[in-house]
Amino acid sequence: MAEHVKAAIEFLGKDEDGFFLMYEQGDIDWAAHANHMDDMLGAMFDLSDSVDVMLDWIYANGGWEKNALYVTADHDHYLTLNHNFPEVVANFLIDGESHKITPQNNSNVNPWSVGVAAGRHNDESKTTTEHIKDFATWTDEDIETVAHFWGAFGSGGNGWGSHSTRPVPISYNGDDGCLKALEGAGYQVLGRPVEGSPGKVDQVHVHACMLKNLFNL
């Protein structure tokens, strides 16, 4: 990805009027859908390398006074990291066994999709979390070993495989205070008001700030 981004900004950067570039490391999403931490970490390092390319270009072309950069996700995947996750990853790396951060018995499928196919969505004898655990393939020992799990607590280590509505972080610079000013602000969608959330911004706010910086509004 870093090579593609480098080629893109070398071409777009020739425009004296400036440019807008948006790109995605889509493999992060695919890996998270499969509850596959090993693949996801590799994809995130790939994204990180591309951001370094963007930063190098920005510092060489006017800095933050002339450029803005936003790095975020479009959704969450219900991942929980246990307190000892950094130590566990480090030990796997030291031992040359980083692939073991994803249990070998990972199914790479959404367990609730399997449950729905089996008719569990119509079975009220258990909670949804309990139903999902019946189709998850990680053991409690797996969760302890890899120090993370996907989905609700109690649904099994690979108890998810889809998106969630949890907030995601955003890192940015060169924004001239635009996003900060919009934290908690409401907005309109098709003429209908949407209430803001304290301390948070929505994707519509990010879009508004990108337009403001791009066109110097």
Contacts in CASP RR format, 6 or more apart in sequence:
PFRMAT RR
TARGET T0000
AUTHOR 0000-0000-0000
METHOD contacts of the structure
MODEL  1
MAEHVKAAIEFLGKDEDGFFLMYEQGDIDWAAHANHMDDMLGAMFDLSDS
VDVMLDWIYANGGWEKNALYVTADHDHYLTLNHNFPEVVANFLIDGESHK
ITPQNNSNVNPWSVGVAAGRHNDESKTTTEHIKDFATWTDEDIETVAHFW
GAFGSGGNGWGSHSTRPVPISYNGDDGCLKALEGAGYQVLGRPVEGSPGK
VDQVHVHACMLKNLFNL
1 23 0 8 1.000
1 25 0 8 1.000
1 46 0 8 1.000
1 47 0 8 1.000
1 49 0 8 1.000
1 50 0 8 1.000
2 46 0 8 1.000
2 49 0 8 1.000
2 50 0 8 1.000
2 52 0 8 1.000
2 53 0 8 1.000
4 23 0 8 1.000
4 50 0 8 1.000
5 21 0 8 1.000
5 23 0 8 1.000
5 50 0 8 1.000
5 53 0 8 1.000
5 54 0 8 1.000
6 53 0 8 1.000
8 21 0 8 1.000
8 23 0 8 1.000
9 19 0 8 1.000
9 21 0 8 1.000
9 53 0 8 1.000
9 54 0 8 1.000
9 57 0 8 1.000
12 18 0 8 1.000
12 19 0 8 1.000
12 21 0 8 1.000
13 19 0 8 1.000
13 61 0 8 1.000
20 210 0 8 1.000
20 214 0 8 1.000
23 50 0 8 1.000
25 43 0 8 1.000
25 44 0 8 1.000
25 46 0 8 1.000
25 47 0 8 1.000
25 50 0 8 1.000
26 43 0 8 1.000
27 39 0 8 1.000
27 43 0 8 1.000
27 46 0 8 1.000
28 40 0 8 1.000
28 43 0 8 1.000
28 44 0 8 1.000
28 47 0 8 1.000
28 73 0 8 1.000
29 77 0 8 1.000
30 39 0 8 1.000
31 37 0 8 1.000
31 38 0 8 1.000
31 39 0 8 1.000
31 40 0 8 1.000
31 42 0 8 1.000
31 43 0 8 1.000
32 40 0 8 1.000
32 77 0 8 1.000
32 79 0 8 1.000
32 150 0 8 1.000
32 161 0 8 1.000
33 77 0 8 1.000
33 110 0 8 1.000
33 161 0 8 1.000
33 162 0 8 1.000
34 106 0 8 1.000
34 108 0 8 1.000
34 109 0 8 1.000
34 161 0 8 1.000
35 102 0 8 1.000
35 106 0 8 1.000
35 107 0 8 1.000
35 108 0 8 1.000
35 150 0 8 1.000
35 157 0 8 1.000
35 158 0 8 1.000
35 159 0 8 1.000
35 160 0 8 1.000
35 161 0 8 1.000
36 102 0 8 1.000
36 106 0 8 1.000
36 108 0 8 1.000
37 101 0 8 1.000
37 102 0 8 1.000
37 146 0 8 1.000
37 148 0 8 1.000
38 98 0 8 1.000
38 99 0 8 1.000
38 101 0 8 1.000
38 102 0 8 1.000
39 102 0 8 1.000
41 89 0 8 1.000
41 98 0 8 1.000
41 101 0 8 1.000
51 69 0 8 1.000
51 71 0 8 1.000
54 69 0 8 1.000
55 69 0 8 1.000
58 64 0 8 1.000
58 67 0 8 1.000
58 69 0 8 1.000
61 67 0 8 1.000
64 173 0 8 1.000
64 174 0 8 1.000
65 174 0 8 1.000
67 174 0 8 1.000
68 172 0 8 1.000
68 173 0 8 1.000
68 174 0 8 1.000
68 175 0 8 1.000
68 176 0 8 1.000
68 209 0 8 1.000
68 210 0 8 1.000
68 213 0 8 1.000
69 172 0 8 1.000
69 173 0 8 1.000
69 174 0 8 1.000
70 170 0 8 1.000
70 171 0 8 1.000
70 172 0 8 1.000
70 175 0 8 1.000
70 206 0 8 1.000
70 209 0 8 1.000
70 210 0 8 1.000
71 170 0 8 1.000
71 171 0 8 1.000
71 172 0 8 1.000
72 168 0 8 1.000
72 169 0 8 1.000
72 170 0 8 1.000
72 171 0 8 1.000
72 172 0 8 1.000
72 206 0 8 1.000
73 168 0 8 1.000
73 169 0 8 1.000
74 168 0 8 1.000
74 203 0 8 1.000
75 163 0 8 1.000
75 164 0 8 1.000
75 168 0 8 1.000
76 163 0 8 1.000
76 164 0 8 1.000
76 165 0 8 1.000
76 166 0 8 1.000
76 167 0 8 1.000
76 168 0 8 1.000
77 150 0 8 1.000
77 160 0 8 1.000
77 161 0 8 1.000
77 162 0 8 1.000
77 163 0 8 1.000
77 164 0 8 1.000
78 150 0 8 1.000
78 151 0 8 1.000
78 152 0 8 1.000
78 160 0 8 1.000
78 161 0 8 1.000
78 162 0 8 1.000
78 164 0 8 1.000
78 166 0 8 1.000
79 148 0 8 1.000
79 149 0 8 1.000
79 150 0 8 1.000
79 151 0 8 1.000
79 160 0 8 1.000
80 148 0 8 1.000
80 149 0 8 1.000
80 150 0 8 1.000
80 151 0 8 1.000
80 153 0 8 1.000
81 147 0 8 1.000
81 148 0 8 1.000
82 88 0 8 1.000
82 143 0 8 1.000
82 147 0 8 1.000
82 148 0 8 1.000
82 149 0 8 1.000
83 147 0 8 1.000
84 147 0 8 1.000
85 147 0 8 1.000
85 148 0 8 1.000
87 147 0 8 1.000
88 101 0 8 1.000
88 145 0 8 1.000
88 146 0 8 1.000
88 147 0 8 1.000
89 98 0 8 1.000
89 101 0 8 1.000
89 147 0 8 1.000
92 98 0 8 1.000
92 100 0 8 1.000
92 101 0 8 1.000
100 145 0 8 1.000
100 146 0 8 1.000
101 146 0 8 1.000
102 146 0 8 1.000
103 137 0 8 1.000
103 138 0 8 1.000
103 139 0 8 1.000
103 142 0 8 1.000
103 145 0 8 1.000
103 146 0 8 1.000
103 158 0 8 1.000
105 137 0 8 1.000
105 138 0 8 1.000
105 139 0 8 1.000
105 142 0 8 1.000
106 137 0 8 1.000
106 138 0 8 1.000
106 158 0 8 1.000
107 136 0 8 1.000
107 137 0 8 1.000
107 158 0 8 1.000
109 161 0 8 1.000
110 160 0 8 1.000
110 161 0 8 1.000
110 162 0 8 1.000
111 132 0 8 1.000
111 135 0 8 1.000
111 136 0 8 1.000
111 137 0 8 1.000
111 155 0 8 1.000
111 158 0 8 1.000
111 159 0 8 1.000
111 160 0 8 1.000
111 161 0 8 1.000
112 128 0 8 1.000
112 131 0 8 1.000
112 132 0 8 1.000
112 135 0 8 1.000
112 159 0 8 1.000
112 160 0 8 1.000
112 161 0 8 1.000
112 162 0 8 1.000
114 135 0 8 1.000
115 121 0 8 1.000
115 131 0 8 1.000
115 132 0 8 1.000
115 134 0 8 1.000
115 135 0 8 1.000
118 135 0 8 1.000
120 126 0 8 1.000
120 131 0 8 1.000
120 134 0 8 1.000
120 135 0 8 1.000
121 131 0 8 1.000
123 131 0 8 1.000
129 152 0 8 1.000
129 154 0 8 1.000
129 155 0 8 1.000
130 155 0 8 1.000
132 151 0 8 1.000
132 152 0 8 1.000
132 155 0 8 1.000
132 156 0 8 1.000
132 159 0 8 1.000
132 160 0 8 1.000
133 154 0 8 1.000
133 155 0 8 1.000
133 156 0 8 1.000
133 159 0 8 1.000
135 159 0 8 1.000
136 155 0 8 1.000
136 156 0 8 1.000
136 157 0 8 1.000
136 158 0 8 1.000
136 159 0 8 1.000
137 158 0 8 1.000
138 149 0 8 1.000
138 156 0 8 1.000
138 157 0 8 1.000
138 158 0 8 1.000
138 159 0 8 1.000
142 157 0 8 1.000
143 149 0 8 1.000
143 156 0 8 1.000
143 157 0 8 1.000
149 156 0 8 1.000
149 157 0 8 1.000
149 158 0 8 1.000
149 159 0 8 1.000
150 157 0 8 1.000
150 158 0 8 1.000
150 159 0 8 1.000
150 160 0 8 1.000
150 161 0 8 1.000
151 157 0 8 1.000
151 159 0 8 1.000
151 160 0 8 1.000
151 161 0 8 1.000
151 164 0 8 1.000
152 159 0 8 1.000
152 160 0 8 1.000
167 200 0 8 1.000
170 179 0 8 1.000
170 201 0 8 1.000
170 206 0 8 1.000
172 179 0 8 1.000
174 213 0 8 1.000
175 209 0 8 1.000
175 213 0 8 1.000
176 213 0 8 1.000
178 208 0 8 1.000
178 209 0 8 1.000
178 212 0 8 1.000
178 213 0 8 1.000
179 201 0 8 1.000
179 205 0 8 1.000
179 206 0 8 1.000
179 209 0 8 1.000
182 201 0 8 1.000
182 205 0 8 1.000
182 208 0 8 1.000
182 209 0 8 1.000
183 198 0 8 1.000
183 199 0 8 1.000
183 200 0 8 1.000
183 201 0 8 1.000
184 196 0 8 1.000
184 197 0 8 1.000
184 198 0 8 1.000
184 199 0 8 1.000
184 200 0 8 1.000
184 201 0 8 1.000
185 196 0 8 1.000
185 201 0 8 1.000
185 205 0 8 1.000
186 193 0 8 1.000
186 194 0 8 1.000
186 195 0 8 1.000
186 196 0 8 1.000
186 202 0 8 1.000
187 193 0 8 1.000
187 194 0 8 1.000
187 196 0 8 1.000
187 202 0 8 1.000
187 204 0 8 1.000
187 205 0 8 1.000
188 194 0 8 1.000
189 204 0 8 1.000
194 202 0 8 1.000
196 202 0 8 1.000
211 217 0 8 1.000
END
